[in-house]
């Protein structure tokens, strides 16, 4: 095949000797399409590699739900110790999340992801070899810190490397991988449950080391965040990364200009750690709206009881009437499969339907399913109908969670904060999520003894109903907007979030001049 120039046209000859006219614009258009395809593949690969950290969290949640049955039998621990062992990971992960904001600003987003994997790997190894409850707790604490780092940094990294048109889908990858990890944990429980009690739970926990090994290889593939590079003054490196993650040179220069405007504002005002926390703790009205939206949705994601459903699904199904450990663990696999399938559906909808409609569908559906689960456990006994409704309600609850508030929560919390506050503010939101998760996990068994399992899920259904009002009142629609344009939405105090015309670079520059 060859090209011969003829004025502003080219004559292209194919392998059979046939000629056809090709304009220069057609050649350029084809080149743009090819470049966009390469860009999409690169960003997609980066999002996958960065999200491997989330597999660690998901696997731990899934595997502990079954492993705890055998740990309790092997180490002869009490029910209170079970609650502490299960819930402490979420509580202690707040240390990782808090440290993660400062660490990611100092080391960079990429190497903070690697640090998270190393810390978790150490904790998982200690847990797998633990001879006693005390050593098991030490490993659990280390794993919690590692998970705290990962939960906080992964959505930020993906949001900062993704083009606006695909940011919602790509930023939901961590939640997808959490669900995939939960499914792997459930499958691991079922696969190894037939081994001797003093061995099976150790293998279940030890398998969790494998994803963190893959992260080590991923660090040689993924680039640093271009926004972090700009803040560090490494403009050429940032432009190089943006060239790989955006479809055209014009788009690269536009994104780089927007980032430089917000980065210059942060550097001009010398936003060191204390200044950042001072702005967060004494926020202006726009920052207050950001904090309410970002931290609020993180807390509602957990206090609606998703971790209780996932961690204690064997307890729920046992209360519904299912007998035998193998049968209980088999039922949990169905829950994990449902979560994974519906999170995959969410990735196709989040940039098409939008964040807020998915949140409405999710919170309304969860409210109904939690209420049905409460009714089945309280009034329907242990017959086949009660068991069937309980399994259907649990699967429905995790399905609605996975299609909406599960992934959208992380998307919103990674994109609504301005660059100068993004690390610490996102860390604060992750802390709220982890503390809420820990409180739910550490109190579920005790509360269930006090008001029954059915009564506990009735309380969760009421909280889910409140989350519908929160979404309506406090959450903006951010679909299709750049991170800088989203910041401008919060600067407008009229809350016309859904009408939201485009925010141009000039608006951002005027904002800088105003401040």
Backbone torsions as a table, in degrees:
resi	resn	phi	psi	omega
1	UNK	NA	137.4	-179.6
2	UNK	-142.8	163.9	178.8
3	UNK	-124.2	132.4	175.0
4	UNK	-120.2	129.8	-176.8
5	UNK	-77.0	138.6	177.8
6	UNK	-146.4	90.3	-176.1
7	UNK	67.5	-126.9	178.0
8	UNK	-96.6	13.2	178.5
9	UNK	-120.0	163.2	173.8
10	UNK	-125.0	147.3	173.2
11	UNK	-104.6	120.8	-176.6
12	UNK	-102.6	131.2	178.8
13	UNK	-111.1	124.8	-179.4
14	UNK	-87.4	-174.3	-174.6
15	UNK	-65.2	-22.5	-178.3
16	UNK	-92.1	2.3	179.1
17	UNK	89.0	4.3	179.5
18	UNK	-81.9	143.6	-178.7
19	UNK	-112.5	149.3	174.0
20	UNK	-149.4	152.6	179.8
21	UNK	-81.3	136.1	177.0
22	UNK	-131.5	122.9	179.0
23	UNK	-79.4	158.9	178.7
24	UNK	-61.6	-37.9	-179.2
25	UNK	-64.1	-35.6	177.8
26	UNK	-64.4	-41.1	178.0
27	UNK	-61.9	-43.2	-179.7
28	UNK	-65.9	-38.5	179.6
29	UNK	-63.9	-41.7	179.0
30	UNK	-64.7	-38.7	177.7
31	UNK	-63.4	-38.3	178.6
32	UNK	-64.7	-40.4	179.1
33	UNK	-63.6	-45.1	180.0
34	UNK	-62.5	-40.6	179.4
35	UNK	-65.1	-40.3	179.1
36	UNK	-63.4	-39.0	179.0
37	UNK	-64.6	-42.6	177.6
38	UNK	-63.6	-40.7	178.8
39	UNK	-61.6	-46.6	-179.6
40	UNK	-59.6	-42.0	179.9
41	UNK	-65.3	-40.5	-179.3
42	UNK	-65.5	-47.7	179.7
43	UNK	-63.1	-41.0	178.3
44	UNK	-58.8	-45.2	179.7
45	UNK	-64.3	-42.1	178.9
46	UNK	-61.4	-42.2	179.8
47	UNK	-63.8	-39.1	178.8
48	UNK	-65.4	-49.0	-178.1
49	UNK	-62.3	-42.9	-179.8
50	UNK	-65.3	-30.6	-176.3
51	UNK	-79.6	-5.7	178.7
52	UNK	-59.7	-29.3	175.9
53	UNK	-58.0	-34.3	-177.6
54	UNK	-70.5	-24.1	174.8
55	UNK	-61.0	-35.0	-179.4
56	UNK	-60.9	-47.1	179.1
57	UNK	-63.2	-48.0	-178.5
58	UNK	-62.2	-43.5	-179.5
59	UNK	-62.5	-42.5	180.0
60	UNK	-61.3	-43.9	179.5
61	UNK	-62.2	-47.3	-177.5
62	UNK	-68.1	-46.0	-174.3
63	UNK	-70.7	-33.5	-177.9
64	UNK	-68.1	-27.7	179.8
65	UNK	-61.1	-33.2	178.3
66	UNK	-98.0	-38.3	-177.7
67	UNK	-61.2	-32.2	-176.9
68	UNK	-62.7	-27.7	176.8
69	UNK	-60.5	-43.8	-176.4
70	UNK	-83.6	-31.4	174.9
71	UNK	-62.1	-44.2	179.9
72	UNK	-60.5	-38.5	179.8
73	UNK	-74.4	-40.5	-175.5
74	UNK	-75.1	-46.3	-177.1
75	UNK	-93.8	-3.0	176.8
76	UNK	55.3	55.4	-179.3
77	UNK	-100.0	157.4	-177.0
78	UNK	-81.6	172.5	179.1
79	UNK	-67.9	-33.7	176.4
80	UNK	-65.2	-40.7	176.8
81	UNK	-64.6	-34.3	175.9
82	UNK	-61.2	-47.2	179.3
83	UNK	-60.3	-42.8	-179.7
84	UNK	-64.6	-45.2	-178.9
85	UNK	-61.8	-42.2	-178.9
86	UNK	-71.3	-46.7	-171.5
87	UNK	-84.1	-21.7	-173.2
88	UNK	-65.6	-27.3	-179.5
89	UNK	-61.1	-42.6	-180.0
90	UNK	-67.6	-39.7	-179.7
91	UNK	-66.5	-48.4	-175.0
92	UNK	-71.7	-22.7	179.4
93	UNK	-65.7	-16.7	177.4
94	UNK	-63.9	-29.1	177.1
95	UNK	-64.5	-42.9	176.2
96	UNK	-64.2	-40.2	-179.7
97	UNK	-66.5	-42.0	178.8
98	UNK	-65.2	-44.9	178.8
99	UNK	-69.8	-26.7	-176.3
100	UNK	-63.5	-35.9	179.9
101	UNK	-62.3	-49.8	179.7
102	UNK	-67.5	-41.3	-178.7
103	UNK	-63.3	-42.5	-178.7
104	UNK	-68.4	-29.9	176.4
105	UNK	-73.1	-29.4	-177.9
106	UNK	-88.6	-49.5	-175.8
107	UNK	-88.6	-23.7	-172.9
108	UNK	106.2	158.5	-177.6
109	UNK	-66.8	-42.1	-174.5
110	UNK	-61.2	-48.9	-175.2
111	UNK	-77.0	-20.8	172.3
112	UNK	-67.9	-35.6	174.4
113	UNK	-60.1	-43.5	178.2
114	UNK	-64.8	-40.7	178.5
115	UNK	-61.5	-40.5	178.6
116	UNK	-59.1	-42.8	-178.9
117	UNK	-65.3	-40.8	-178.8
118	UNK	-63.9	-45.7	-178.4
119	UNK	-64.5	-44.0	179.2
120	UNK	-63.8	-41.5	-178.8
121	UNK	-58.8	-41.5	178.3
122	UNK	-62.3	-44.9	-179.8
123	UNK	-64.7	-41.5	-179.5
124	UNK	-64.3	-38.0	178.7
125	UNK	-65.4	-42.2	178.7
126	UNK	-63.7	-42.7	179.4
127	UNK	-62.5	-40.9	-177.4
128	UNK	-66.1	-28.0	-177.1
129	UNK	-103.0	3.0	-172.0
130	UNK	-63.3	127.6	177.2
131	UNK	-89.1	-10.5	-175.7
132	UNK	-148.8	169.6	179.2
133	UNK	-63.2	-37.4	-178.1
134	UNK	-63.4	-46.1	179.0
135	UNK	-67.1	-37.6	177.1
136	UNK	-59.0	-39.8	179.2
137	UNK	-67.0	-36.4	178.2
138	UNK	-61.9	-46.0	176.9
139	UNK	-62.6	-38.3	179.7
140	UNK	-64.0	-39.3	179.0
141	UNK	-64.2	-44.8	178.6
142	UNK	-63.1	-43.9	178.8
143	UNK	-60.8	-37.6	179.1
144	UNK	-63.9	-41.4	177.7
145	UNK	-62.9	-43.6	178.9
146	UNK	-62.0	-42.4	178.7
147	UNK	-65.5	-36.6	177.1
148	UNK	-60.2	-43.4	174.6
149	UNK	-58.1	-49.9	-174.3
150	UNK	-65.6	-42.1	-179.0
151	UNK	-61.6	-36.1	-176.6
152	UNK	-78.9	-42.3	-167.9
153	UNK	-87.1	-32.2	-173.2
154	UNK	-60.7	-49.5	179.0
155	UNK	-62.3	-35.0	178.7
156	UNK	-64.0	-46.9	-178.7
157	UNK	-59.5	-47.3	-177.7
158	UNK	-65.3	-40.9	179.3
159	UNK	-62.0	-35.3	-174.8
160	UNK	-81.4	-18.3	176.8
161	UNK	-100.4	-9.4	-172.2
162	UNK	-89.6	141.4	170.0
163	UNK	-67.7	152.4	-173.4
164	UNK	-56.7	-38.4	-173.1
165	UNK	-66.2	-24.4	-176.8
166	UNK	-118.1	6.4	-172.1
167	UNK	-63.2	-39.2	-179.3
168	UNK	-61.1	-48.2	-179.9
169	UNK	-62.9	-44.9	-176.2
170	UNK	-70.4	-37.5	-179.6
171	UNK	-72.1	-15.6	175.0
172	UNK	-83.0	-5.1	178.8
173	UNK	-56.5	-43.0	178.8
174	UNK	-55.3	-41.8	179.1
175	UNK	-67.1	-35.3	175.9
176	UNK	-60.8	-44.6	-177.8
177	UNK	-73.1	-29.6	171.5
178	UNK	-59.4	-46.3	179.9
179	UNK	-65.4	-39.1	176.7
180	UNK	-63.4	-40.2	177.4
181	UNK	-64.0	-40.1	177.3
182	UNK	-61.0	-44.5	178.5
183	UNK	-61.0	-43.8	177.3
184	UNK	-61.4	-38.7	177.8
185	UNK	-63.4	-43.4	178.5
186	UNK	-63.3	-42.8	179.6
187	UNK	-64.7	-40.6	177.4
188	UNK	-60.5	-43.1	177.1
189	UNK	-56.3	-48.8	-177.0
190	UNK	-67.5	-39.8	-175.6
191	UNK	-67.8	-39.0	-174.8
192	UNK	-99.8	0.6	-176.2
193	UNK	-65.6	-20.6	-179.8
194	UNK	-80.3	-9.6	179.3
195	UNK	-76.7	165.5	177.6
196	UNK	-56.1	148.0	-172.0
197	UNK	-60.5	-35.5	-176.3
198	UNK	-78.5	-4.6	-179.3
199	UNK	-113.9	-40.9	-168.0
200	UNK	-59.8	-45.6	-176.9
201	UNK	-68.9	-27.8	177.9
202	UNK	-68.6	-40.8	177.4
203	UNK	-66.9	-40.9	178.1
204	UNK	-56.0	-46.5	-178.6
205	UNK	-73.9	-36.6	-177.4
206	UNK	-66.5	-31.5	179.1
207	UNK	-60.5	-24.6	-180.0
208	UNK	-64.2	-12.0	179.0
209	UNK	-71.7	-29.1	-171.2
210	UNK	-58.1	-46.0	179.8
211	UNK	-60.1	-34.1	-178.7
212	UNK	-69.8	-26.2	174.2
213	UNK	-66.6	-41.5	179.0
214	UNK	-62.8	-32.8	179.7
215	UNK	-61.9	-35.5	178.0
216	UNK	-58.2	-40.7	176.8
217	UNK	-70.5	-34.7	-177.6
218	UNK	-64.0	-30.3	-178.0
219	UNK	-63.3	-21.3	177.9
220	UNK	-85.6	-3.2	-177.3
221	UNK	-109.2	-45.4	-172.7
222	UNK	-80.1	146.5	178.3
223	UNK	-87.7	172.1	173.4
224	UNK	-76.7	158.1	177.9
225	UNK	-63.6	129.2	179.3
226	UNK	-64.4	-32.5	179.6
227	UNK	-68.0	-39.1	176.1
228	UNK	-66.2	-39.2	179.4
229	UNK	-62.7	-39.4	178.4
230	UNK	-63.9	-42.9	179.1
231	UNK	-60.6	-33.6	179.1
232	UNK	-81.8	-1.7	-179.7
233	UNK	82.2	12.7	-178.2
234	UNK	-96.9	70.1	-170.5
235	UNK	-66.8	-42.8	-177.8
236	UNK	-63.1	-40.5	177.7
237	UNK	-65.0	-39.8	178.1
238	UNK	-62.9	-42.4	178.7
239	UNK	-62.9	-39.3	178.8
240	UNK	-61.9	-42.2	178.5
241	UNK	-67.1	-44.4	-180.0
242	UNK	-62.3	-32.5	176.5
243	UNK	-62.6	-33.3	179.4
244	UNK	-80.0	-22.6	-172.8
245	UNK	-109.4	-1.5	178.3
246	UNK	-126.7	155.2	-168.3
247	UNK	-79.1	-21.9	-174.9
248	UNK	-146.7	161.1	178.9
249	UNK	-63.9	-38.5	178.7
250	UNK	-60.2	-43.8	179.1
251	UNK	-65.3	-37.8	178.1
252	UNK	-60.6	-47.4	-178.2
253	UNK	-67.4	-35.9	177.2
254	UNK	-64.0	-47.6	-179.9
255	UNK	-63.3	-41.6	-179.3
256	UNK	-64.0	-40.1	178.7
257	UNK	-64.1	-43.2	178.7
258	UNK	-61.9	-44.4	-179.4
259	UNK	-63.7	-41.2	-179.1
260	UNK	-64.3	-36.6	178.1
261	UNK	-59.7	-50.8	-178.5
262	UNK	-71.2	-33.9	178.0
263	UNK	-68.3	-39.5	177.7
264	UNK	-62.1	-38.4	177.3
265	UNK	-61.4	-45.5	-179.6
266	UNK	-63.3	-44.5	-178.2
267	UNK	-70.3	-37.3	-178.9
268	UNK	-63.3	-35.1	-178.6
269	UNK	-93.0	5.5	173.2
270	UNK	54.4	57.2	-177.1
271	UNK	-78.0	81.0	171.5
272	UNK	-80.4	177.3	-174.1
273	UNK	-54.3	-47.3	-177.1
274	UNK	-65.4	-37.6	179.9
275	UNK	-67.0	-38.2	178.4
276	UNK	-62.7	-49.3	-179.1
277	UNK	-66.3	-30.9	177.3
278	UNK	-65.1	-39.7	178.6
279	UNK	-69.6	-34.1	179.4
280	UNK	-71.1	-40.7	-177.5
281	UNK	-79.1	-24.9	174.9
282	UNK	-125.5	70.7	-168.2
283	UNK	-78.5	151.0	168.2
284	UNK	-72.5	165.7	179.8
285	UNK	-53.8	-43.9	178.4
286	UNK	-63.0	-42.9	179.6
287	UNK	-66.5	-35.8	177.2
288	UNK	-61.7	-42.4	178.0
289	UNK	-63.8	-39.1	176.7
290	UNK	-62.1	-44.8	-177.9
291	UNK	-66.0	-40.9	178.7
292	UNK	-63.0	-44.4	-179.6
293	UNK	-66.9	-50.8	-174.6
294	UNK	-68.7	-49.8	-178.6
295	UNK	-74.6	-34.7	-179.4
296	UNK	-64.0	-45.2	-178.6
297	UNK	-68.0	-31.5	176.1
298	UNK	-63.6	-43.4	-179.3
299	UNK	-69.1	-44.0	179.5
300	UNK	-63.0	-31.4	177.9
301	UNK	-57.6	-34.9	-174.8
302	UNK	-96.9	-38.1	-173.6
303	UNK	-76.7	-4.3	170.5
304	UNK	-80.6	-0.4	167.3
305	UNK	94.0	19.2	-176.7
306	UNK	-64.8	-38.8	-179.7
307	UNK	-70.1	-32.0	174.3
308	UNK	-63.9	-41.1	179.0
309	UNK	-63.8	-40.6	-175.6
310	UNK	-81.3	-49.4	-179.0
311	UNK	-63.1	-41.6	-171.0
312	UNK	-110.5	25.0	178.0
313	UNK	-58.1	-36.7	173.9
314	UNK	-60.6	-38.1	178.1
315	UNK	-65.1	-41.4	179.2
316	UNK	-62.7	-47.4	-177.9
317	UNK	-69.2	-31.7	175.8
318	UNK	-66.3	-40.8	178.2
319	UNK	-66.0	-29.3	179.0
320	UNK	-75.5	-19.7	176.3
321	UNK	126.4	1.3	178.8
322	UNK	-78.2	134.9	-177.8
323	UNK	-112.6	150.5	174.5
324	UNK	88.5	135.1	-176.9
325	UNK	-62.4	-42.6	-178.4
326	UNK	-62.7	-41.3	179.8
327	UNK	-66.5	-40.4	178.5
328	UNK	-63.0	-44.4	-179.2
329	UNK	-68.7	-33.4	176.5
330	UNK	-64.5	-38.9	178.0
331	UNK	-65.0	-35.1	179.4
332	UNK	-68.0	-29.7	176.8
333	UNK	-60.7	-38.8	177.5
334	UNK	-61.5	-38.3	177.8
335	UNK	-64.6	-46.0	179.9
336	UNK	-63.3	-39.4	178.7
337	UNK	-64.4	-41.9	178.9
338	UNK	-62.1	-45.2	179.3
339	UNK	-58.4	-44.2	-176.5
340	UNK	-67.1	-42.8	-179.1
341	UNK	-62.1	-45.0	-175.1
342	UNK	-76.2	-25.1	174.8
343	UNK	-71.2	-30.1	175.3
344	UNK	-68.0	-34.8	175.1
345	UNK	-64.4	-40.1	-178.1
346	UNK	-60.2	-36.9	-176.6
347	UNK	-63.7	-29.4	178.8
348	UNK	-82.0	-18.8	-175.4
349	UNK	-98.9	-25.8	-165.2
350	UNK	-66.1	-33.3	177.1
351	UNK	-96.6	-1.7	176.5
352	UNK	-102.2	-51.2	-179.3
353	UNK	-81.1	-36.9	-176.1
354	UNK	109.0	163.9	-177.0
355	UNK	-71.9	-48.5	-170.7
356	UNK	-68.0	-43.5	176.1
357	UNK	-58.9	-38.9	177.8
358	UNK	-65.5	-35.9	177.2
359	UNK	-65.2	-40.0	176.6
360	UNK	-61.6	-49.4	179.8
361	UNK	-58.2	-44.3	-176.0
362	UNK	-64.7	-52.3	-174.0
363	UNK	-68.9	-36.7	176.9
364	UNK	-66.8	-45.0	179.1
365	UNK	-63.0	-40.8	178.3
366	UNK	-64.2	-40.1	179.3
367	UNK	-58.5	-46.1	-179.9
368	UNK	-64.7	-45.7	-177.0
369	UNK	-66.6	-40.7	178.2
370	UNK	-64.7	-38.2	176.9
371	UNK	-65.0	-42.0	178.0
372	UNK	-64.1	-39.0	178.0
373	UNK	-64.4	-40.9	177.4
374	UNK	-60.9	-44.4	179.8
375	UNK	-63.6	-44.1	-177.3
376	UNK	-64.9	-39.2	-178.5
377	UNK	-76.7	-26.9	-175.0
378	UNK	-90.8	-39.4	-168.9
379	UNK	-116.6	-12.0	-169.9
380	UNK	-106.2	1.9	174.7
381	UNK	66.7	-159.0	-174.5
382	UNK	-109.4	22.8	177.7
383	UNK	-76.8	176.6	-177.7
384	UNK	-61.4	-36.8	179.4
385	UNK	-64.9	-43.1	179.2
386	UNK	-65.3	-42.1	178.4
387	UNK	-63.9	-44.5	-179.6
388	UNK	-62.0	-43.8	179.6
389	UNK	-66.8	-37.1	178.6
390	UNK	-63.4	-46.9	179.6
391	UNK	-63.6	-42.9	179.9
392	UNK	-63.6	-40.1	-179.2
393	UNK	-68.0	-42.3	178.5
394	UNK	-63.6	-46.3	179.0
395	UNK	-63.8	-39.3	177.1
396	UNK	-64.3	-40.5	-180.0
397	UNK	-62.4	-47.9	-179.3
398	UNK	-69.9	-28.5	177.5
399	UNK	-66.7	-49.0	179.1
400	UNK	-65.7	-35.5	175.8
401	UNK	-61.5	-46.0	-174.0
402	UNK	-72.4	-25.0	-178.7
403	UNK	-87.1	-9.1	-175.9
404	UNK	-138.1	-91.3	-169.4
405	UNK	-64.3	-26.1	178.0
406	UNK	-60.0	-64.3	179.3
407	UNK	-76.1	-37.3	-175.5
408	UNK	-63.8	-34.4	178.1
409	UNK	-54.0	-48.4	-177.5
410	UNK	-73.2	-33.3	176.5
411	UNK	-61.7	-50.5	-178.0
412	UNK	-62.6	-45.0	-175.1
413	UNK	-68.4	-20.4	179.3
414	UNK	-91.4	-12.9	-173.0
415	UNK	-117.7	-12.3	-173.5
416	UNK	-90.4	-17.7	-176.9
417	UNK	-89.0	144.3	178.4
418	UNK	-68.7	159.7	-174.1
419	UNK	-55.8	-40.6	-175.3
420	UNK	-66.6	-22.9	-177.6
421	UNK	-111.9	-4.6	-165.4
422	UNK	-59.8	-43.2	-177.8
423	UNK	-62.1	-55.8	-176.5
424	UNK	-70.9	-38.8	-179.3
425	UNK	-66.4	-41.1	177.1
426	UNK	-65.8	-36.5	176.3
427	UNK	-62.6	-40.6	179.1
428	UNK	-63.1	-41.8	176.7
429	UNK	-62.8	-41.8	177.9
430	UNK	-64.1	-35.6	176.2
431	UNK	-61.8	-45.3	177.5
432	UNK	-58.9	-40.7	178.4
433	UNK	-63.6	-47.3	-176.4
434	UNK	-68.8	-39.7	178.4
435	UNK	-64.6	-44.2	178.3
436	UNK	-61.0	-42.8	177.7
437	UNK	-61.2	-44.7	-179.1
438	UNK	-64.2	-41.8	179.2
439	UNK	-61.7	-43.4	178.7
440	UNK	-64.0	-47.3	-176.8
441	UNK	-67.1	-36.1	-176.1
442	UNK	-83.1	-10.6	-177.9
443	UNK	-116.1	-7.8	-171.7
444	UNK	-59.0	-49.6	-177.4
445	UNK	-64.2	-42.1	-179.0
446	UNK	-66.0	-44.3	179.2
447	UNK	-65.3	-38.8	179.7
448	UNK	-63.5	-36.7	175.7
449	UNK	-65.9	-32.7	-176.9
450	UNK	-78.7	-42.6	-174.4
451	UNK	-124.9	13.1	-178.4
452	UNK	75.5	158.7	179.2
453	UNK	-64.3	-40.4	178.1
454	UNK	-62.7	-40.8	177.9
455	UNK	-65.1	-36.1	178.0
456	UNK	-63.1	-41.8	-179.2
457	UNK	-75.3	-21.3	171.4
458	UNK	-66.5	-39.8	175.9
459	UNK	-62.3	-43.1	177.9
460	UNK	-60.5	-36.5	-179.9
461	UNK	-66.8	-35.4	176.5
462	UNK	-65.8	-40.9	178.6
463	UNK	-65.6	-39.3	177.8
464	UNK	-61.8	-37.0	177.2
465	UNK	-64.2	-38.9	176.3
466	UNK	-63.2	-34.2	-178.8
467	UNK	-64.0	-27.8	177.1
468	UNK	-62.4	-45.7	179.2
469	UNK	-64.8	-37.0	179.6
470	UNK	-63.8	-44.0	179.4
471	UNK	-60.1	-44.5	-178.4
472	UNK	-63.7	-37.5	-172.0
473	UNK	-87.5	-38.2	-164.7
474	UNK	-116.3	-10.9	-172.7
475	UNK	-104.2	125.1	176.5
476	UNK	-87.3	165.3	172.1
477	UNK	-92.5	122.7	-175.2
478	UNK	-114.3	7.5	-176.9
479	UNK	-58.5	130.9	172.4
480	UNK	76.8	6.2	-178.2
481	UNK	-106.0	146.6	175.2
482	UNK	-71.6	163.7	-179.6
483	UNK	-61.2	-34.7	179.8
484	UNK	-70.9	-35.7	177.2
485	UNK	-68.4	-35.3	178.0
486	UNK	-64.5	-40.1	177.3
487	UNK	-59.3	-39.9	179.2
488	UNK	-64.4	-33.5	178.1
489	UNK	-59.2	-41.8	-178.4
490	UNK	-74.3	-21.8	176.4
491	UNK	-69.6	-25.1	178.1
492	UNK	-82.7	120.7	-174.2
493	UNK	-88.8	7.5	179.9
494	UNK	-88.5	-7.9	176.2
495	UNK	59.3	31.4	173.8
496	UNK	-82.9	65.8	-171.4
497	UNK	-76.7	-30.6	-173.1
498	UNK	-85.2	-24.8	177.6
499	UNK	-76.0	-40.7	173.3
500	UNK	20.4	74.4	173.1
501	UNK	-59.9	170.5	-176.8
502	UNK	-67.5	143.8	176.5
503	UNK	-104.2	121.2	-175.8
504	UNK	-89.9	166.4	178.6
505	UNK	-58.2	-35.9	179.0
506	UNK	-60.8	-34.4	177.0
507	UNK	-63.4	-40.6	179.4
508	UNK	-65.3	-41.1	179.4
509	UNK	-63.9	-39.4	177.4
510	UNK	-64.8	-34.6	176.9
511	UNK	-62.0	-42.8	179.4
512	UNK	-62.2	-44.5	-179.5
513	UNK	-63.5	-37.7	-179.6
514	UNK	-65.0	-39.2	-177.9
515	UNK	-78.3	NA	NA
